[in-house]
Amino acid sequence: MKYYSTNQQVKNVSLQDAVVKGLAEDKGLFMPDVIKILPKEFFDNIENLSFQEIAYTVADAFFGEDIEAADLKRIVYETLNFDVPLLRVSGNIYSLELYHGPTLAFKDVGARFMSRLLGYFIKKENSGETVNVLVATSGDTGSAVANGFLGVEGIRVFVLYPKGLVSPIQECQFTTLGKNITAIEIDGTFDDCQRLVKTAFLDADLNAKMKLTSANSINVARFLPQAFYYFYAYAQLKKLGKAQDVVVSVPSGNFGNITAGLFGKRMGLPVKRFIAANNRNDIFCQYLETGEYNPRPSVATLANAMDVGDPSNYARVLDLYGHSYEAVKADIGGATYNDSQIAETLKTCYETTGYLLDPHGACGYRALQEGLQKGETGVFLETAHPAKFLETVEKIIGKKVEIPLPLQAFMKGTKQSVELSKEFADFKGFLLNF
Ligand SMILES: *Cc1c(COP(=O)(O)O)cnc(C)c1O
């Protein structure tokens, strides 16, 4: 399969190059040339297949031409060594719990898949050259990427995070790992971290000396595997006899997750419509209302992984729908909630149903509560375990939240990190001397 850039200046790129480069040279996002429609028999029989079997069928449609079947199967099965259960919360609303992986957030799926795919290409190339993954994080991305790439041969990961601005639970998930993971505490903000990473990718001298790549949701290897669990959700609904008129609500920030679902629909997955659930950073909802896309600086909210002022995958959404505003609107609706609405939803849901949402899932749940029509079945993606936002959630429900064992294990580890200033020269010097 070849990949083209959403900016149309770059075409016919191999999967390997798209994965290693991350972003196209014209600064666009890579898209596959073809989105295959899966056969009717697959959907007829989907409820009898395991998560891994379903995921392999979807993965084969994207990556089957470029990777040996046995290797692709191994990559899929190693990635999905945890379940993604679907639970009824209330009425016709179901939660797809994406947080049973090692760092308790949905980003584990993409990060684990990408690390194994990159590892496969590095081994095949056999140049002996180490690939350096640079990732700037405000929390969740760093932990998913660090844990996904932990121990993968031929790859080193540098996680840059703002000193003192990441929650202790999040920090321990990427500073206690050791091995091929290096955590760098920057004396600055998340924006400084992101700037350092971006500057590194553009530094000719550095790139001549080291192979650098990124691991955020612009990377096709992190983004496409997120389609897997939409199919698995459908399979679980079908088993329950609830597969008619399915509406999927996705708590969205950079729109990688929802775009993977839109790809699923294009492959034949019977989803009636999607809802993009936003916090106060509602740039996309505004676009749906007005047809105009006006990025603006993000504001801090309780659902902080969705504090994005210019969603990077917007370019993919537009490309997928041929830049037709009408076509986008036919498939996607929007909903936006402020912090007090998020808190109220989390509290009320807990008190009336016993189900504990996290602040991101709360947006997804409420969008279904308000937007589901008669006869429809709603699924919202629960993107992170509520214990990852411990102080916020405990304060809202007025009760202690139990911390899952994997998270407790991280908290017992010893923090190892390097402190650096926000000057690029310091960061560059550190990388070159590593
Ligand atoms: C990253 C993240 C999101 C947003 O996902 P996008 O793919 O960027 O839209 C939502 N919730 C949580 C918990 C996240 O970590």
The ligand as an SDF file (V2000), in Angstrom:
LIG
                    3D

 15 15  0  0  0  0  0  0  0  0999 V2000
   -5.3800   11.4380   24.0420 C   0  0  0  0  0  0  0  0  0  0  0  0
   -6.6460   11.3460   24.8040 C   0  0  0  0  0  0  0  0  0  0  0  0
   -7.8880   11.7670   24.2710 C   0  0  0  0  0  0  0  0  0  0  0  0
   -7.9970   12.4350   22.9040 C   0  0  0  0  0  0  0  0  0  0  0  0
   -7.7670   11.5250   21.8420 O   0  0  0  0  0  0  0  0  0  0  0  0
   -7.4930   12.0890   20.3670 P   0  0  0  0  0  0  0  0  0  0  0  0
   -7.1730   10.8910   19.5520 O   0  0  0  0  0  0  0  0  0  0  0  0
   -6.3350   13.0330   20.4840 O   0  0  0  0  0  0  0  0  0  0  0  0
   -8.7310   12.7760   19.9100 O   0  0  0  0  0  0  0  0  0  0  0  0
   -9.0410   11.5880   25.0100 C   0  0  0  0  0  0  0  0  0  0  0  0
   -8.9960   11.0470   26.2520 N   0  0  0  0  0  0  0  0  0  0  0  0
   -7.8280   10.6450   26.8040 C   0  0  0  0  0  0  0  0  0  0  0  0
   -7.8490   10.0850   28.1760 C   0  0  0  0  0  0  0  0  0  0  0  0
   -6.6180   10.7720   26.1160 C   0  0  0  0  0  0  0  0  0  0  0  0
   -5.4680   10.3880   26.6790 O   0  0  0  0  0  0  0  0  0  0  0  0
  1  2  1  0
  2  3  1  0
  2 14  2  0
  3  4  1  0
  3 10  2  0
  4  5  1  0
  5  6  1  0
  6  7  2  0
  6  8  1  0
  6  9  1  0
 10 11  1  0
 11 12  2  0
 12 13  1  0
 12 14  1  0
 14 15  1  0
M  END
$$$$
